[in-house]
Amino acid sequence: METISYVCAVFLVYLCQLQGSSAETPVFVQKGNDVLLNVEKADVVQDIFSVVWKLNEKDVLIRFSPGREPIVLSNYTGRVEFSVNNYSLKVKNLQETDSGVYTARVTRDIEELTEYNVTVQDAVSPVKLKVDSVSRSSDSCNLTVTCNTQDSHINSTIRCDTKTCSQEGGEQSEVTTSGASLHVYLVNHSIICNHSNQVNWTKDIEMTEHLCPQHAVAEQPHNNIIAIVIVMVPVAIVFIIIVAAFFYLRKRRTCPDKRENTENTIYAVPEMETVAQPPNPTIDASDPSTLYSLVGTHTGPTETRGNTLPESLYAEVENTARS
């Protein structure tokens, strides 16, 4: 009976290990950077007997038991940090030799595994898109280009007419000797050469309209419309300013004339009602000196300044009286 139980326990451990191996989480890190690896069931902190982090199931990085200080083994002293709260592991300044499977074994009443397949990659090398040849005709243009990296290259052919461009065979790609991907593809009017891996990428671009005049001609009407709009906007603004200035100056010239005419106008003298005097028997009408008293105020038409006014009736009467 004990033998059967032991066999069953070993089988369960084997299944757990097999399940852990199939559940490896891929992680990509650029060379020289750090990586933080967490335990999947870190929220279960009760009844923990031990936590062990290993690399490739042979190099022990950390060994921890509750109530004791974590123990750092092998040559990772100073390069690893361990959290006693959630059992996470931080590895610093990763190099390509640090690639591998990192396993966390958390032992309670059962053993639980968390595994990460860490791949350390260097930054990709620069890429250069080179135009090898250009063949032009009256209505088309053929380009042959090469996408070059430090250890690989791809050739591709682009054909353009007056309306569009197409890539012969579609997008070209391959895997370089360093494990990166090299691509040459066409997006609208751009030929793109891209070199990338999971942690870094670089690219180079050439414009088809710079290489194929026929294709650039198709874009010319649209460009002309934009140019016309750009030119017309400031012209319209200047025209509006000139029209506004014209009406403003015209209004200024008109207003002073109106004020001058107003100043030169002499309004009519208000008429005064002539009161009829009763005949006075003591006054002799034949006496010239009495003529003034019988005459009312002069009421004449409105005159403007600058015109010679006629002598008033008062002056005539007075002269007559004196004579």
HELIX and SHEET records of a PDB file:
HELIX    1   1 GLU A    2  SER A   22  1                                  21    
HELIX    2   2 GLU A   96  ASP A   98  5                                   3    
HELIX    3   3 THR A  208  LEU A  211  1                                   4    
HELIX    4   4 PRO A  213  ALA A  218  1                                   6    
HELIX    5   5 GLN A  220  ASN A  264  1                                  45    
HELIX    6   6 PRO A  288  THR A  290  5                                   3    
HELIX    7   7 LEU A  291  LEU A  294  1                                   4    
HELIX    8   8 LEU A  313  ARG A  322  1                                  10    
SHEET    1   A 6 THR A  25  GLN A  30  0                                        
SHEET    2   A 6 GLU A 111  GLN A 121  1                                        
SHEET    3   A 6 GLY A 100  THR A 107 -1                                        
SHEET    4   A 6 SER A  50  LEU A  55 -1                                        
SHEET    5   A 6 ASP A  59  PHE A  64 -1                                        
SHEET    6   A 6 ILE A  71  VAL A  72 -1                                        
SHEET    1   B 3 VAL A  35  LEU A  37  0                                        
SHEET    2   B 3 LEU A  89  VAL A  91 -1                                        
SHEET    3   B 3 VAL A  80  PHE A  82 -1                                        
SHEET    1   C 4 LYS A 128  ARG A 136  0                                        
SHEET    2   C 4 SER A 140  ASN A 148 -1                                        
SHEET    3   C 4 HIS A 153  ASP A 161 -1                                        
SHEET    4   C 4 CYS A 165  GLN A 167 -1                                        
SHEET    1   D 4 GLN A 172  VAL A 175  0                                        
SHEET    2   D 4 SER A 181  VAL A 187 -1                                        
SHEET    3   D 4 SER A 190  SER A 196 -1                                        
SHEET    4   D 4 TRP A 201  MET A 207 -1                                        
END                                                                             
